């Protein structure tokens, strides 16, 4: 389980942090912050949402089957739960990422439209 996070949301958050730091010369809340999309899902849930969004927007689609982590071994061990809380970030900087499904829809739309330097041809077959 994790919190999918759009690079567009990371860019927005970075601009928010820069604005706060620029506007508050006495800022002293330095430290470690987590930044992640709002909400949670599994890898298969994420893939399912990406592809169903693509289908709804007229793009390619494929069925997604759930697969246990044990059936997909990797060299690096991964935690079953990698969700992060961004409460500290939201409290200090006054910004929280949109729901991951909303951000995913925006990214999928941009990919399908081929705009802003993103992929303009399908990378998977329907």
MMTF fields as JSON, N, C-alpha, C and O atoms, coordinates in Angstrom:
{
  "mmtfVersion": "1.0.0",
  "mmtfProducer": "UNKNOWN",
  "numBonds": 503,
  "numAtoms": 504,
  "numGroups": 126,
  "numChains": 1,
  "numModels": 1,
  "chainsPerModel": [1],
  "groupsPerChain": [126],
  "chainIdList": ["A"],
  "bondAtomList": [4, 2, 8, 6, 12, 10, 16, 14, 20, 18, 24, 22, 28, 26, 32, 30, 36, 34, 40, 38, 44, 42, 48, 46, 52, 50, 56, 54, 60, 58, 64, 62, 68, 66, 72, 70, 76, 74, 80, 78, 84, 82, 88, 86, 92, 90, 96, 94, 100, 98, 104, 102, 108, 106, 112, 110, 116, 114, 120, 118, 124, 122, 128, 126, 132, 130, 136, 134, 140, 138, 144, 142, 148, 146, 152, 150, 156, 154, 160, 158, 164, 162, 168, 166, 172, 170, 176, 174, 180, 178, 184, 182, 188, 186, 192, 190, 196, 194, 200, 198, 204, 202, 208, 206, 212, 210, 216, 214, 220, 218, 224, 222, 228, 226, 232, 230, 236, 234, 240, 238, 244, 242, 248, 246, 252, 250, 256, 254, 260, 258, 264, 262, 268, 266, 272, 270, 276, 274, 280, 278, 284, 282, 288, 286, 292, 290, 296, 294, 300, 298, 304, 302, 308, 306, 312, 310, 316, 314, 320, 318, 324, 322, 328, 326, 332, 330, 336, 334, 340, 338, 344, 342, 348, 346, 352, 350, 356, 354, 360, 358, 364, 362, 368, 366, 372, 370, 376, 374, 380, 378, 384, 382, 388, 386, 392, 390, 396, 394, 400, 398, 404, 402, 408, 406, 412, 410, 416, 414, 420, 418, 424, 422, 428, 426, 432, 430, 436, 434, 440, 438, 444, 442, 448, 446, 452, 450, 456, 454, 460, 458, 464, 462, 468, 466, 472, 470, 476, 474, 480, 478, 484, 482, 488, 486, 492, 490, 496, 494, 500, 498],
  "bondOrderList": [1, 1, 1, 1, 1, 1, 1, 1, 1, 1, 1, 1, 1, 1, 1, 1, 1, 1, 1, 1, 1, 1, 1, 1, 1, 1, 1, 1, 1, 1, 1, 1, 1, 1, 1, 1, 1, 1, 1, 1, 1, 1, 1, 1, 1, 1, 1, 1, 1, 1, 1, 1, 1, 1, 1, 1, 1, 1, 1, 1, 1, 1, 1, 1, 1, 1, 1, 1, 1, 1, 1, 1, 1, 1, 1, 1, 1, 1, 1, 1, 1, 1, 1, 1, 1, 1, 1, 1, 1, 1, 1, 1, 1, 1, 1, 1, 1, 1, 1, 1, 1, 1, 1, 1, 1, 1, 1, 1, 1, 1, 1, 1, 1, 1, 1, 1, 1, 1, 1, 1, 1, 1, 1, 1, 1],
  "groupList": [{"groupName": "UNK", "atomNameList": ["N", "CA", "C", "O"], "elementList": ["N", "C", "C", "O"], "formalChargeList": [0, 0, 0, 0], "bondAtomList": [1, 0, 2, 1, 3, 2], "bondOrderList": [1, 1, 2], "singleLetterCode": "X", "chemCompType": "L-PEPTIDE LINKING"}],
  "groupTypeList": [0, 0, 0, 0, 0, 0, 0, 0, 0, 0, 0, 0, 0, 0, 0, 0, 0, 0, 0, 0, 0, 0, 0, 0, 0, 0, 0, 0, 0, 0, 0, 0, 0, 0, 0, 0, 0, 0, 0, 0, 0, 0, 0, 0, 0, 0, 0, 0, 0, 0, 0, 0, 0, 0, 0, 0, 0, 0, 0, 0, 0, 0, 0, 0, 0, 0, 0, 0, 0, 0, 0, 0, 0, 0, 0, 0, 0, 0, 0, 0, 0, 0, 0, 0, 0, 0, 0, 0, 0, 0, 0, 0, 0, 0, 0, 0, 0, 0, 0, 0, 0, 0, 0, 0, 0, 0, 0, 0, 0, 0, 0, 0, 0, 0, 0, 0, 0, 0, 0, 0, 0, 0, 0, 0, 0, 0],
  "groupIdList": [1, 2, 3, 4, 5, 6, 7, 8, 9, 10, 11, 12, 13, 14, 15, 16, 17, 18, 19, 20, 21, 22, 23, 24, 25, 26, 27, 28, 29, 30, 31, 32, 33, 34, 35, 36, 37, 38, 39, 40, 41, 42, 43, 44, 45, 46, 47, 48, 49, 50, 51, 52, 53, 54, 55, 56, 57, 58, 59, 60, 61, 62, 63, 64, 65, 66, 67, 68, 69, 70, 71, 72, 73, 74, 75, 76, 77, 78, 79, 80, 81, 82, 83, 84, 85, 86, 87, 88, 89, 90, 91, 92, 93, 94, 95, 96, 97, 98, 99, 100, 101, 102, 103, 104, 105, 106, 107, 108, 109, 110, 111, 112, 113, 114, 115, 116, 117, 118, 119, 120, 121, 122, 123, 124, 125, 126],
  "secStructList": [7, 5, 7, 7, 7, 7, 2, 2, 2, 2, 2, 2, 2, 2, 2, 2, 2, 2, 2, 2, 2, 2, 2, 7, 6, 6, 7, 7, 7, 7, 1, 7, 7, 7, 7, 7, 7, 5, 1, 7, 5, 7, 2, 2, 2, 2, 2, 2, 2, 2, 2, 2, 2, 2, 2, 2, 6, 6, 7, 7, 7, 7, 7, 7, 7, 7, 7, 7, 4, 4, 4, 1, 7, 7, 1, 1, 7, 7, 7, 1, 7, 7, 7, 7, 7, 7, 2, 2, 2, 2, 2, 2, 2, 1, 7, 7, 7, 7, 5, 2, 2, 2, 2, 2, 2, 2, 2, 2, 2, 2, 2, 2, 2, 6, 7, 6, 6, 1, 7, 7, 1, 7, 1, 1, 7, 7],
  "xCoordList": [0.843, 0.0, 0.885, 1.936, 0.457, 1.224, 0.346, -0.865, 0.972, 0.293, 0.839, 1.864, 0.192, 0.693, 0.804, -0.069, 1.898, 2.177, 2.584, 3.56, 1.852, 2.127, 3.311, 3.454, 4.149, 5.25, 4.707, 5.357, 3.521, 2.902, 2.572, 2.742, 2.095, 1.805, 3.083, 3.104, 4.139, 5.427, 5.923, 6.447, 5.753, 6.153, 5.329, 5.877, 4.017, 3.172, 3.612, 3.692, 3.896, 4.333, 5.668, 5.868, 6.561, 7.867, 7.702, 8.373, 6.804, 6.541, 5.919, 6.227, 5.054, 4.439, 5.51, 5.515, 6.417, 7.503, 8.366, 8.72, 8.706, 9.541, 8.854, 9.505, 7.551, 6.811, 6.814, 6.987, 6.62, 6.627, 8.012, 8.127, 9.052, 10.415, 10.791, 11.475, 10.35, 10.651, 9.903, 10.429, 8.67, 7.842, 8.04, 7.587, 8.707, 8.887, 10.378, 10.968, 10.97, 12.412, 12.789, 13.963, 11.807, 12.06, 11.652, 11.513, 11.461, 11.048, 12.062, 13.265, 11.585, 12.505, 12.036, 12.526, 11.088, 10.556, 11.271, 10.643, 12.595, 13.371, 13.357, 13.268, 13.442, 13.434, 13.06, 13.123, 12.676, 12.296, 10.781, 10.051, 10.318, 8.895, 8.616, 9.438, 7.454, 6.989, 6.029, 5.245, 6.102, 5.165, 4.676, 5.476, 3.396, 2.823, 1.402, 0.775, 0.912, -0.463, -1.43, -1.114, -2.604, -3.632, -4.388, -4.775, -4.591, -5.259, -4.245, -3.037, -4.748, -3.857, -4.418, -5.62, -3.549, -3.95, -2.806, -1.698, -3.087, -2.058, -1.532, -2.092, -0.453, 0.066, -0.99, -1.156, -1.703, -2.72, -3.895, -4.474, -4.248, -5.298, -4.907, -5.731, -3.638, -3.127, -3.19, -3.688, -2.687, -2.705, -4.139, -4.424, -5.032, -6.429, -7.032, -7.761, -6.72, -7.258, -6.664, -7.389, -5.373, -4.736, -5.403, -5.767, -5.563, -6.107, -7.598, -8.058, -8.351, -9.783, -9.974, -10.891, -9.113, -9.16, -8.827, -9.489, -7.805, -7.436, -8.607, -8.923, -9.236, -10.382, -11.503, -12.084, -11.812, -12.883, -12.582, -13.498, -11.307, -10.896, -10.618, -10.105, -10.96, -10.783, -9.419, -9.084, -8.637, -7.305, -7.285, -8.33, -6.096, -5.964, -6.34, -6.303, -6.696, -7.14, -6.694, -6.573, -6.461, -6.165, -6.723, -6.805, -7.102, -7.562, -6.348, -5.26, -6.54, -5.459, -5.836, -6.93, -4.923, -5.128, -4.268, -3.106, -4.856, -4.074, -3.023, -3.252, -1.876, -0.764, -0.138, 0.193, 0.023, 0.655, 2.117, 2.775, 2.62, 4.027, 4.962, 6.006, 4.6, 5.448, 5.563, 6.513, 4.615, 4.649, 5.483, 5.671, 5.976, 6.778, 8.023, 8.118, 8.982, 10.173, 11.044, 11.188, 11.608, 12.534, 13.814, 13.819, 14.886, 16.157, 16.071, 16.646, 15.345, 15.216, 13.957, 12.905, 14.062, 12.884, 12.066, 12.606, 10.793, 9.891, 8.911, 8.459, 8.58, 7.58, 6.191, 5.896, 5.353, 3.977, 3.176, 2.225, 3.553, 2.858, 3.879, 4.668, 3.863, 4.802, 4.067, 4.57, 2.868, 2.112, 2.831, 3.452, 2.728, 3.346, 2.276, 1.276, 2.495, 1.607, 2.252, 3.448, 1.451, 1.957, 1.355, 1.327, 0.879, 0.238, 1.176, 0.751, 2.432, 3.394, 3.591, 3.609, 3.738, 3.912, 2.698, 2.849, 1.499, 0.265, 0.141, -0.293, 0.523, 0.414, 1.37, 0.986, 2.598, 3.62, 3.48, 3.618, 3.205, 3.199, 1.796, 1.655, 0.762, -0.604, -0.981, -1.766, -0.434, -0.716, -0.771, 0.081, -1.765, -1.869, -2.121, -2.84, -1.538, -1.727, -3.182, -3.866, -3.659, -5.008, -5.083, -4.063, -6.294, -6.479, -5.737, -5.768, -5.071, -4.244, -5.048, -4.505, -6.324, -7.133, -7.342, -7.318, -7.544, -7.711, -6.42, -6.456, -5.298, -4.011, -3.698, -3.168, -4.027, -3.785, -4.592, -4.086, -5.838, -6.68, -6.062, -6.06, -5.546, -4.909, -3.687, -3.5, -2.866, -1.666, -2.04, -1.468, -2.992, -3.412, -3.964, -3.662, -4.763, -5.313, -4.171, -4.197, -3.186, -2.068, -1.281, -0.848, -1.096, -0.384, -1.172, -0.603, -2.468, -3.288, -3.364, -3.449, -3.334, -3.366, -2.005, -1.898, -0.964, 0.376, 0.953, 1.856, 0.45, 0.902, 2.033, 2.31, 2.669, 3.692, 4.852, 5.362, 5.266, 6.455, 6.249, 7.214, 5.016, 4.768, 4.574, 4.433, 4.569, 4.432, 3.179, 2.102, 3.321, 2.174, 1.662, 0.624, 2.363, 1.883, 1.662, 2.366, 0.698, 0.44, 1.675, 2.424, 1.868, 3.009, 2.568, 3.386, 1.273, 0.763, -0.422, -1.083, -0.676, -1.758, -3.061, -3.078, -4.14, -5.466, -5.828, -6.905],
  "yCoordList": [-1.181, 0.0, 1.24, 1.268, 2.231, 3.466, 4.642, 4.504, 5.8, 7.039, 7.512, 8.193, 7.176, 7.669, 9.192, 9.891, 9.685, 11.116, 11.607, 11.123, 12.549, 13.123, 14.081, 14.833, 14.046, 15.01, 16.433, 17.374, 16.593, 17.921, 18.42, 19.601, 17.507, 17.892, 18.198, 19.107, 17.456, 17.729, 19.12, 19.866, 19.458, 20.797, 21.875, 22.889, 21.665, 22.641, 22.804, 23.923, 21.688, 21.73, 22.462, 23.227, 22.233, 22.904, 24.412, 25.177, 24.836, 26.272, 26.846, 27.976, 26.089, 26.538, 26.712, 27.713, 25.737, 25.831, 27.048, 27.795, 27.254, 28.401, 29.713, 30.639, 29.795, 31.017, 31.257, 32.388, 30.188, 30.332, 30.77, 31.695, 30.117, 30.462, 31.878, 32.587, 32.285, 33.635, 34.69, 35.768, 34.362, 35.337, 35.389, 36.333, 34.397, 34.345, 34.287, 33.209, 35.443, 35.517, 34.891, 34.614, 34.668, 34.061, 32.588, 32.023, 31.972, 30.568, 29.718, 29.818, 28.895, 28.066, 26.616, 25.881, 26.211, 24.851, 23.904, 23.095, 24.024, 23.16, 21.738, 21.522, 20.785, 19.398, 18.484, 18.873, 17.287, 16.283, 16.287, 16.238, 16.345, 16.345, 15.248, 14.975, 14.621, 13.685, 14.438, 15.27, 14.137, 14.698, 13.547, 12.878, 13.316, 12.223, 12.586, 13.45, 11.915, 12.113, 11.773, 10.99, 12.366, 12.105, 10.84, 10.671, 9.969, 8.707, 7.591, 7.818, 6.393, 5.235, 4.196, 4.165, 3.353, 2.258, 1.266, 1.519, 0.152, -0.845, -0.573, 0.246, -1.265, -1.099, -1.503, -0.832, -2.603, -3.029, -2.047, -1.8, -1.491, -0.488, 0.756, 1.357, 1.131, 2.285, 2.0, 2.822, 0.836, 0.473, 0.408, 0.88, -0.173, -0.281, 1.119, 1.346, 2.05, 3.414, 4.118, 4.788, 3.974, 4.592, 4.095, 4.891, 2.786, 2.228, 2.494, 2.704, 2.49, 2.808, 4.292, 4.654, 5.134, 6.561, 6.742, 7.505, 6.045, 6.103, 5.679, 6.328, 4.589, 4.087, 5.124, 5.37, 5.731, 6.728, 7.942, 8.621, 8.214, 9.368, 8.983, 9.792, 7.739, 7.3, 6.707, 6.502, 6.43, 5.873, 4.365, 3.734, 3.794, 2.345, 1.848, 2.591, 0.592, -0.017, -1.479, -2.123, -1.976, -3.401, -3.803, -2.989, -5.063, -5.572, -5.762, -6.093, -5.553, -5.697, -6.8, -6.804, -7.728, -8.799, -8.512, -8.125, -8.708, -8.557, -9.66, -10.783, -9.319, -10.251, -10.062, -8.94, -11.132, -11.046, -10.647, -11.052, -9.865, -9.445, -10.64, -10.576, -11.724, -12.919, -13.546, -14.285, -13.267, -13.801, -12.934, -13.279, -11.82, -10.902, -10.521, -9.416, -11.447, -11.179, -10.066, -9.964, -9.253, -8.201, -8.326, -8.947, -7.744, -7.789, -7.024, -7.428, -5.915, -5.09, -5.494, -5.706, -5.598, -5.883, -4.601, -3.529, -4.728, -3.587, -3.804, -4.928, -2.752, -2.91, -3.112, -2.573, -3.873, -4.072, -2.778, -2.57, -1.919, -0.663, 0.465, 0.63, 1.236, 2.359, 3.7, 4.695, 3.711, 4.958, 5.953, 5.575, 7.215, 8.287, 9.265, 9.482, 9.841, 10.907, 12.242, 12.44, 13.145, 14.466, 15.546, 16.72, 15.144, 16.098, 17.224, 18.377, 16.92, 17.959, 18.959, 20.168, 18.447, 19.323, 20.242, 21.45, 19.667, 20.449, 21.498, 22.621, 21.133, 22.057, 23.235, 24.382, 22.956, 24.009, 24.864, 26.086, 24.22, 24.953, 25.262, 25.965, 24.745, 25.051, 24.483, 25.09, 23.325, 22.722, 21.21, 20.612, 20.599, 19.145, 18.746, 19.432, 17.654, 17.176, 16.812, 16.374, 16.987, 16.535, 15.007, 14.327, 14.496, 13.051, 12.447, 12.997, 11.318, 10.711, 10.387, 10.446, 10.046, 9.73, 10.963, 10.872, 12.104, 13.359, 13.705, 14.078, 13.581, 13.893, 12.919, 13.313, 11.647, 10.639, 10.94, 10.808, 11.341, 11.667, 12.812, 12.768, 13.819, 14.937, 14.471, 14.879, 13.629, 13.14, 12.26, 12.407, 11.351, 10.481, 11.325, 11.065, 12.321, 13.206, 13.889, 13.955, 14.386, 15.069, 14.107, 14.478, 12.89, 11.895, 11.597, 11.577, 11.366, 11.044, 12.192, 11.973, 13.411, 14.578, 14.871, 15.663, 14.236, 14.425, 15.791, 16.232, 16.475, 17.834, 17.936, 17.013, 19.068, 19.444, 18.462, 18.195, 17.928, 17.089, 15.675, 14.916, 15.299, 13.941, 13.015, 13.477, 11.75, 10.747, 11.006, 11.247, 10.957, 11.23, 9.964, 10.011, 8.853, 7.609, 6.598, 6.624, 5.71, 4.715, 3.861, 3.515, 3.532, 2.696, 1.285, 0.45, 1.016, -0.321, -0.548, 0.399, -1.793, -2.116, -2.291, -2.679, -2.0, -2.167, -3.639, -3.972],
  "zCoordList": [0.0, 0.0, 0.0, 0.64, -0.704, -0.76, -1.132, -1.308, -1.248, -1.613, -2.958, -2.984, -4.079, -5.363, -5.343, -4.829, -5.915, -5.863, -7.243, -7.817, -7.765, -9.077, -9.005, -8.041, -10.02, -10.11, -10.194, -9.738, -10.776, -10.842, -9.435, -9.133, -8.572, -7.189, -6.425, -5.595, -6.69, -6.042, -6.448, -5.621, -7.717, -8.183, -7.483, -7.051, -7.369, -6.667, -5.216, -4.708, -4.554, -3.157, -3.025, -2.081, -3.951, -3.925, -4.047, -3.355, -4.932, -5.076, -3.814, -3.433, -3.164, -1.909, -0.83, -0.114, -0.714, 0.271, -0.025, 0.887, -1.293, -1.669, -1.295, -0.809, -1.516, -1.174, 0.333, 0.787, 1.105, 2.568, 3.044, 3.849, 2.557, 2.98, 2.558, 3.296, 1.386, 0.912, 1.728, 2.002, 2.11, 2.813, 4.314, 4.96, 4.883, 6.341, 6.658, 6.728, 6.846, 7.11, 8.449, 8.692, 9.317, 10.632, 10.685, 11.77, 9.532, 9.492, 10.248, 10.005, 11.153, 11.931, 12.071, 12.929, 11.229, 11.321, 10.36, 9.678, 10.324, 9.448, 9.985, 11.194, 9.095, 9.516, 8.365, 7.199, 8.698, 7.712, 7.564, 8.553, 6.323, 6.007, 4.995, 4.12, 5.117, 4.101, 3.199, 3.655, 1.925, 0.963, 0.099, -0.555, 0.092, -0.691, -1.069, -0.455, -2.084, -2.501, -1.384, -0.487, -1.446, -0.454, -0.846, -2.003, 0.113, -0.143, -0.28, -0.228, -0.456, -0.526, -1.479, -1.74, -1.994, -2.869, -2.978, -2.505, -3.599, -3.896, -5.307, -6.035, -5.689, -7.049, -8.079, -9.097, -7.811, -8.777, -8.796, -9.854, -7.645, -7.607, -8.392, -9.08, -8.279, -9.029, -10.525, -11.295, -10.94, -12.363, -12.886, -13.987, -12.101, -12.499, -12.714, -13.679, -11.803, -11.935, -13.161, -13.896, -13.384, -14.56, -15.835, -16.7, -15.951, -17.181, -17.351, -18.473, -16.272, -16.405, -16.738, -17.474, -16.2, -16.558, -18.022, -18.725, -18.484, -19.896, -20.773, -21.77, -20.387, -21.159, -21.19, -22.247, -20.049, -19.973, -20.838, -21.302, -21.053, -21.86, -23.313, -24.086, -23.684, -25.064, -25.368, -26.534, -24.355, -24.555, -24.39, -24.228, -24.431, -24.307, -22.916, -21.936, -22.862, -21.617, -21.582, -22.624, -20.419, -20.219, -18.866, -17.946, -18.755, -17.47, -16.564, -17.035, -15.276, -14.299, -13.332, -12.769, -13.147, -12.174, -10.955, -11.073, -9.787, -8.558, -8.506, -8.956, -7.952, -7.841, -6.474, -6.089, -5.751, -4.431, -4.586, -5.544, -3.66, -3.712, -3.774, -4.422, -3.109, -3.104, -4.488, -4.748, -5.382, -6.739, -7.679, -8.846, -7.173, -7.982, -7.199, -6.664, -7.133, -6.319, -6.918, -8.136, -6.057, -6.464, -5.648, -4.585, -6.138, -5.415, -4.102, -3.091, -4.135, -2.928, -2.171, -2.775, -0.883, -0.063, 0.076, 0.349, -0.112, -0.038, 1.108, 1.329, 1.833, 2.896, 2.29, 1.224, 2.953, 2.479, 2.588, 1.835, 3.515, 3.732, 3.691, 4.621, 2.619, 2.511, 2.508, 1.987, 3.1, 3.18, 4.097, 5.091, 3.738, 4.513, 4.982, 4.299, 6.133, 6.581, 6.248, 6.46, 5.728, 5.363, 6.255, 5.887, 7.419, 8.338, 8.74, 8.811, 9.003, 9.401, 8.267, 8.494, 7.036, 5.878, 5.729, 5.548, 5.806, 5.657, 6.75, 6.495, 7.963, 9.094, 8.952, 9.183, 8.579, 8.506, 7.249, 7.306, 6.116, 4.846, 4.317, 3.317, 4.977, 4.566, 3.218, 2.489, 2.871, 1.571, 1.715, 2.372, 1.106, 1.048, -0.397, -1.123, -0.803, -2.174, -2.402, -1.477, -3.62, -3.943, -3.827, -3.709, -3.863, -3.862, -5.051, -6.151, -4.829, -5.88, -7.13, -8.233, -6.989, -8.167, -9.039, -10.266, -8.411, -9.151, -9.899, -11.071, -9.223, -9.856, -10.981, -12.019, -10.774, -11.806, -13.055, -14.169, -12.88, -14.03, -14.84, -16.07, -14.167, -14.854, -15.649, -16.795, -15.053, -15.732, -16.926, -18.006, -16.737, -17.843, -18.988, -20.153, -18.667, -19.713, -20.478, -21.707, -19.759, -20.43, -21.312, -22.403, -20.851, -21.669, -22.934, -24.026, -22.805, -23.966, -24.955, -26.163, -24.446, -25.332, -25.941, -26.877, -25.413, -25.959, -25.688, -26.398, -24.674, -24.418, -23.423, -22.657, -23.455, -22.474, -22.386, -21.298, -23.522, -23.543, -23.03, -22.928, -22.703, -22.24, -23.443, -24.575, -23.195, -24.223, -25.067, -24.523, -26.381, -27.225, -27.929, -28.589, -27.799, -28.379, -27.273, -26.264, -27.443, -26.395, -26.12, -27.033, -24.86, -24.501, -24.157, -23.772, -24.296, -24.057, -24.988, -25.413, -25.293, -26.22, -25.468, -24.3, -26.151, -25.535, -25.414, -24.919]
}
